[in-house]
Amino acid sequence: MKTVTKKSRQVPPAVGTNVCGSNILATVTQDNKCYFSPNHVCEALSISWAAQFVKIQGDPVLSSTVSEIEMVARDGKNRKVTMLPIEFLSGWLFTIKKVAPEVQAKLNLYRKGNRHACP
């Protein structure tokens, strides 16, 4: 497994952004880059985060961009969150192939509607 690194020394605020009616964790770092939590997308789609994390780590492009960013959680404590740059959201969504029929329609909405995901 590749070691992920923080992209910013200052802790960015955790914010939610609406993607197709679901609140997805996202942030903008000090260097003005937008990141999203693929784990939160998996939760919203009711798919396995563990399987998607393995897929991300196995992909040469996604694994080179994944970061662990320390963020302030709702409880006020700092938490490390696995994040991807927002420009890789669409590409990652199209790697998700086998989903339950009831999830496919929502996945298709995410694929179409993610371009406005940055907070």
C-alpha positions in Angstrom: 0.0 0.0 0.0 1.3 3.4 -0.9 1.8 5.9 1.9 -0.4 8.9 1.5 0.8 12.3 2.5 -0.8 15.6 3.6 -0.9 18.2 0.9 -1.0 21.2 3.3 0.6 22.0 6.6 -2.5 24.0 7.8 -5.6 22.0 8.7 -8.3 22.9 6.1 -11.9 23.1 7.2 -14.1 20.1 6.5 -17.1 21.1 4.4 -19.9 19.3 2.8 -20.9 19.7 -0.8 -24.1 18.6 -2.5 -23.6 16.0 -5.2 -26.9 14.7 -6.6 -28.7 15.2 -3.3 -26.0 13.7 -1.1 -23.7 15.6 1.3 -20.1 14.7 0.3 -17.1 15.7 2.4 -14.9 18.1 0.5 -12.3 20.7 1.2 -10.2 23.4 -0.5 -6.6 23.4 0.7 -4.4 26.5 1.3 -2.9 26.0 -2.2 -6.5 26.4 -3.5 -7.0 22.8 -4.6 -10.3 21.1 -4.2 -10.4 17.6 -2.8 -13.3 15.2 -2.1 -13.7 12.1 0.0 -14.3 9.0 -2.0 -15.3 7.2 1.2 -18.3 9.6 1.5 -19.3 8.9 -2.1 -19.2 5.2 -1.4 -21.4 5.7 1.6 -23.9 7.7 -0.4 -23.9 5.0 -3.1 -24.1 2.1 -0.6 -21.0 0.5 -2.1 -17.9 -0.9 -0.4 -15.3 1.7 0.5 -12.7 -1.0 1.3 -13.0 -2.4 -2.3 -12.8 1.1 -3.8 -9.8 2.0 -1.7 -8.0 -1.1 -3.0 -9.0 -0.1 -6.6 -7.7 3.4 -6.1 -4.4 2.1 -4.6 -4.0 -0.3 -7.6 -4.5 2.4 -10.2 -1.3 4.1 -11.3 -2.9 7.5 -11.8 -5.3 7.6 -8.8 -2.7 6.2 -6.4 -0.3 9.0 -7.4 -2.9 11.6 -6.5 -4.6 10.2 -3.4 -3.8 12.1 -0.2 -4.5 11.8 3.5 -5.6 15.3 4.6 -5.9 16.2 8.2 -9.2 18.0 8.8 -11.2 19.4 11.7 -14.1 17.1 12.3 -17.5 18.0 13.8 -16.3 17.1 17.3 -13.5 19.6 16.9 -10.8 17.0 16.7 -8.3 16.6 13.9 -8.9 13.5 11.7 -7.0 12.2 8.7 -9.3 11.7 5.7 -8.4 9.9 2.4 -9.1 12.4 -0.4 -8.8 12.7 -4.1 -8.4 15.9 -6.2 -11.8 16.9 -7.5 -10.7 16.6 -11.1 -10.4 12.8 -10.7 -13.9 12.3 -9.4 -15.4 11.6 -12.8 -12.6 9.2 -13.8 -12.9 7.3 -10.6 -16.7 7.1 -10.8 -16.4 5.4 -14.2 -14.2 2.7 -12.7 -17.1 1.5 -10.6 -18.6 -1.3 -12.7 -20.5 -3.9 -10.6 -23.2 -2.4 -8.5 -26.6 -3.5 -7.4 -29.4 -2.6 -9.9 -30.9 -0.2 -7.4 -27.6 1.6 -7.1 -26.9 1.9 -10.8 -29.4 4.8 -11.4 -27.8 6.9 -8.6 -24.3 6.0 -9.8 -25.3 7.3 -13.3 -26.6 10.5 -11.7 -23.2 11.0 -9.9 -21.4 10.4 -13.2 -23.5 13.0 -14.9 -23.7 15.6 -12.1 -20.3 15.7 -10.4 -18.9 18.6 -12.3 -20.3 21.1 -9.8 -19.0 19.3 -6.7 -16.4 21.8 -5.4 -17.6 23.8 -2.4 
